[in-house]
Amino acid sequence: MSNVIEYYSTNRGAPSVSLDEALLQGQAGDRGLYLPERFPAIGRDELGSWADLRYADIAMNVLRRFTQGVFDDDELRRLCEDAYDFDVPLECVEGRHYLLRLDRGPTASFKDFAARMMARWMSLLMGRLEGELVILTATSGDTGSAVAHAYRGVDRIRVVVLFPVEEVSTRQRKQMTTIGGNVTTLGIDGKFDDCQAIVKQAFADPALSAVRLTSANSINIGRLLPQSVYYVYAYAKLARGGEPIVFSVPSGNFGDMMGAVIARKMGLPIQRTVIATNANDEVPAFLETGRYEKISPSRKCISNAMNVGHPSNLARLVDVYGGWMDETGAIKEMPDLAKMREDLFAVSVSDEQTRATIRDAHERFGVLLEPHGATGWAGLDQFLQTHPDARDQLAVSIETAHPAKFPEEIQATIGVDPTPPPSLEGLEDHEEEYATMSCDYDAFRDWLIAGYT
Ligand SMILES: *Cc1c(COP(=O)(O)O)cnc(C)c1O
């Protein structure tokens, strides 16, 4: 079937696979990341006709282009209805500048959008296979709870979440350590990058070949495809007659931003994507200088889910722009930097600027931002300040979490205690359960073999 899309590895040393295999493998055998061999187009007229569709319908229209041959349309439609049963508010801040709030899912961060679809895909795939699947996930704060929630109770799938024990908020921790059942949480005495490195090493470890392991991190292509949908959704709802749009994306591991790249490749008229990082500025520095230097250890910022010193999805971004970066961050072929600078506007936002943005948005517009969304908004503001001709243009900044996930920071900054959505209520009363472990791969491997073989 010519509609079926294959997925290739960015390290170019593993064969291309279909979507089901890419989902179940997570990382390719050569430690590369999967990308679709082509990006199916969404026509301008088609896009123009989606203005009144619900989120679940737009998800169906976008995702079916990637799932042909693996999931049939009826199956996919049912999954979209089931996964996207919450609001996706577009909030006007000023003029034609909007916030897209991706915080109404069950764990109150944008990670729900992808985790809920990917869990449903994997559950269908496991229905066709024997045995058990173990999902290893490193989290900087929000992936863990989104994944734990999405996979809780799924038959023959067990989830192990590794989190940096000192760098997640209490609420973030409680959201993942109170689930139990098929979900196990491990607090690692290290950084998010350490957790991510342990997980990646496990995927490539022959000693673990008896365990069927996959990833629910954004190294899995199953995380990125659903993250292209909300860009299409925002555009379909807001744009007039094919006009260009600017998106601003608060970024850590660059999975969210890859969703925008995929949407653009499908034909969404994204004029510029603002990449807003916190003080972990390795990507803005790379775009400026052409030299890539990881930040190790990563800098601890108030937007904790973006404390990433070596984002795995950078390898994908480099690939899309014609270059080659391996999993260690070594550049084997230079991407088209000039084109990257044309399409992307990368800024690093300090904690001080982030707090000032939370205050400013609250005072001037009555808008409540949390640290990640404030980073994105500050990035958009810098873009507009430096590009006066873009000021009246349609622009959307992504708010990636609910303010009530960060009550301490918001209270300290503007004296407001954000009202938790129903999904975050009552967490205090649940029993927490998690083990702690030093940052040591061998210890982790032994633990995994003991419990999962
Ligand atoms: C994960 C996360 C981010 C960063 O997303 P990436 O895909 O890793 O760039 C931003 N904000 C919040 C709230 C997150 O949980």
PDBQT file of the ligand as one rigid body, heavy atoms in Angstrom, charges set to zero:
ROOT
HETATM    1  C1  LIG A 501       7.698  18.512  29.321  1.00  0.00    +0.000 C 
HETATM    2  C2  LIG A 501       7.292  19.900  29.533  1.00  0.00    +0.000 A 
HETATM    3  C3  LIG A 501       7.815  20.941  28.752  1.00  0.00    +0.000 A 
HETATM    4  C4  LIG A 501       8.885  20.728  27.728  1.00  0.00    +0.000 C 
HETATM    5  O1  LIG A 501       8.415  19.952  26.635  1.00  0.00    +0.000 OA
HETATM    6  P1  LIG A 501       9.489  19.276  25.685  1.00  0.00    +0.000 P 
HETATM    7  O2  LIG A 501       8.679  18.477  24.731  1.00  0.00    +0.000 OA
HETATM    8  O3  LIG A 501      10.346  18.420  26.555  1.00  0.00    +0.000 OA
HETATM    9  O4  LIG A 501      10.266  20.360  25.047  1.00  0.00    +0.000 OA
HETATM   10  C5  LIG A 501       7.330  22.225  28.955  1.00  0.00    +0.000 A 
HETATM   11  N1  LIG A 501       6.414  22.471  29.896  1.00  0.00    +0.000 NA
HETATM   12  C6  LIG A 501       5.890  21.505  30.664  1.00  0.00    +0.000 A 
HETATM   13  C7  LIG A 501       4.887  21.869  31.695  1.00  0.00    +0.000 C 
HETATM   14  C8  LIG A 501       6.305  20.189  30.512  1.00  0.00    +0.000 A 
HETATM   15  O5  LIG A 501       5.786  19.232  31.294  1.00  0.00    +0.000 OA
ENDROOT
TORSDOF 0
